Amino acid sequence: MEHNEIISKTVSFVKASLQHAEGGHDWWHIQRVLTNARHIAKSEPCDLLVAELAALLHDIADSKFHGGDETLGPALAGEFLTSMAIAPEIIEHVQQIIRNISFKSGFDKISFQSNELAIVQDADRLDAIGAIGIARAFSYGGFKGREIYNPEISPNLNMSKEVYKSSQAPSINHFYEKLLLLKDKMNTPTGKILAEQRHHFMELYLKQFYDEVDNLP
């Protein structure tokens, strides 16, 4: 099967699978991550097919929407890719990226690295910051019924993985617990450059947010 046909079939599968997904983790998130990954890949040595497939399939079954099950995503991706007779080494590489791409995976000891993981992880992290990242944070917070802001609940900057996964903190806290940390966790030169501007926008947003909160008439 040709590269373009593999990608086309994967796009169709992901679109169908995420048809009713939460707005911050829907097809449009996937499309942005794919676009980011392709852009970053232009400057990085990589297997583009692996990077594209991982970008497309990385949220096929995000654990936070499936009871914390971190095995379901890689399993579903593997089943789909096997059905297309993709080479086993490509399937395994894509599954490893899915297992290791998330922010919460950083709480564990790093057990896998590749250029393709670096690319797709940066692509995904870029979509978690800037204007889009702000929109996604509040979309997910609303989906989970969380407060936007509560000055009585301070950000927790020393969370364990399990505490992070179970957190019900206000959405504003998520900026300090994750989003503002991502700029310094980018892997690639291109990712780092793009993250700087988006990070700055979040800082401006938070300044405006607190100006409005603190200066109520």
HUNORBEL-V58584 format. One record per residue. N is the residue number from 1. RES is the residue in three letters. BURIAL is I if it has 16 or more other C-alpha atoms within 10 Angstrom, else O. D_CENTER is the distance of its C-alpha to the mean C-alpha in whole Angstrom. Layout:
# HUNORBEL-V58584
n: [N:N]
res: [RES:RES]
burial: [BURIAL:BURIAL]
d_center: [D_CENTER:D_CENTER]
This chain:
# HUNORBEL-V58584
n: [1:2:3:4:5:6:7:8:9:10:11:12:13:14:15:16:17:18:19:20:21:22:23:24:25:26:27:28:29:30:31:32:33:34:35:36:37:38:39:40:41:42:43:44:45:46:47:48:49:50:51:52:53:54:55:56:57:58:59:60:61:62:63:64:65:66:67:68:69:70:71:72:73:74:75:76:77:78:79:80:81:82:83:84:85:86:87:88:89:90:91:92:93:94:95:96:97:98:99:100:101:102:103:104:105:106:107:108:109:110:111:112:113:114:115:116:117:118:119:120:121:122:123:124:125:126:127:128:129:130:131:132:133:134:135:136:137:138:139:140:141:142:143:144:145:146:147:148:149:150:151:152:153:154:155:156:157:158:159:160:161:162:163:164:165:166:167:168:169:170:171:172:173:174:175:176:177:178:179:180:181:182:183:184:185:186:187:188:189:190:191:192:193:194:195:196:197:198:199:200:201:202:203:204:205:206:207:208:209:210:211:212:213:214:215:216:217]
res: [MET:GLU:HIS:ASN:GLU:ILE:ILE:SER:LYS:THR:VAL:SER:PHE:VAL:LYS:ALA:SER:LEU:GLN:HIS:ALA:GLU:GLY:GLY:HIS:ASP:TRP:TRP:HIS:ILE:GLN:ARG:VAL:LEU:THR:ASN:ALA:ARG:HIS:ILE:ALA:LYS:SER:GLU:PRO:CYS:ASP:LEU:LEU:VAL:ALA:GLU:LEU:ALA:ALA:LEU:LEU:HIS:ASP:ILE:ALA:ASP:SER:LYS:PHE:HIS:GLY:GLY:ASP:GLU:THR:LEU:GLY:PRO:ALA:LEU:ALA:GLY:GLU:PHE:LEU:THR:SER:MET:ALA:ILE:ALA:PRO:GLU:ILE:ILE:GLU:HIS:VAL:GLN:GLN:ILE:ILE:ARG:ASN:ILE:SER:PHE:LYS:SER:GLY:PHE:ASP:LYS:ILE:SER:PHE:GLN:SER:ASN:GLU:LEU:ALA:ILE:VAL:GLN:ASP:ALA:ASP:ARG:LEU:ASP:ALA:ILE:GLY:ALA:ILE:GLY:ILE:ALA:ARG:ALA:PHE:SER:TYR:GLY:GLY:PHE:LYS:GLY:ARG:GLU:ILE:TYR:ASN:PRO:GLU:ILE:SER:PRO:ASN:LEU:ASN:MET:SER:LYS:GLU:VAL:TYR:LYS:SER:SER:GLN:ALA:PRO:SER:ILE:ASN:HIS:PHE:TYR:GLU:LYS:LEU:LEU:LEU:LEU:LYS:ASP:LYS:MET:ASN:THR:PRO:THR:GLY:LYS:ILE:LEU:ALA:GLU:GLN:ARG:HIS:HIS:PHE:MET:GLU:LEU:TYR:LEU:LYS:GLN:PHE:TYR:ASP:GLU:VAL:ASP:ASN:LEU:PRO]
burial: [O:O:O:O:O:O:O:O:O:I:I:O:O:I:I:O:O:I:O:O:O:O:O:I:I:I:I:O:I:I:I:I:I:I:O:I:I:I:O:I:I:O:O:I:O:I:O:I:I:I:I:I:I:I:I:I:I:I:I:I:I:I:O:O:O:O:O:O:O:I:O:I:I:I:O:O:I:I:O:I:I:O:O:O:O:O:O:O:O:I:I:I:I:I:I:I:I:I:I:I:I:I:I:O:O:O:O:O:O:O:O:O:O:O:I:I:I:I:I:I:I:I:I:I:I:I:I:I:I:I:O:O:I:I:O:I:I:I:I:I:I:O:O:O:O:O:O:O:O:O:O:O:O:O:I:O:O:O:O:O:O:O:O:I:O:O:O:O:I:I:I:I:I:I:I:O:I:I:I:I:O:I:I:O:I:I:I:I:O:I:I:I:O:I:I:I:O:I:I:O:I:I:O:O:O:O:O:O:O:O:O:O:O:O:O:O:O]
d_center: [28:28:24:24:25:22:20:21:22:18:17:20:19:15:17:19:17:15:18:18:14:13:13:10:8:11:13:12:9:9:12:10:8:11:13:12:12:15:16:15:17:20:21:20:22:20:20:19:19:17:14:14:15:11:9:11:11:8:8:12:12:10:12:12:14:16:18:16:16:14:17:16:13:15:18:18:16:19:22:21:21:24:25:25:27:24:25:25:24:21:20:20:18:15:15:15:12:10:12:11:7:6:8:10:11:13:15:17:19:17:19:17:17:17:17:15:12:12:12:9:7:9:8:4:5:8:7:6:10:13:15:12:10:13:14:10:11:15:14:13:15:18:17:17:21:20:22:21:23:25:27:28:25:24:21:20:20:21:19:19:16:18:19:15:14:17:17:19:19:19:16:18:18:14:14:17:15:11:11:14:14:11:13:15:13:12:14:16:18:17:14:16:18:15:14:17:18:15:16:19:19:17:20:22:21:21:25:26:24:26:29:29:29:32:34:35:38]
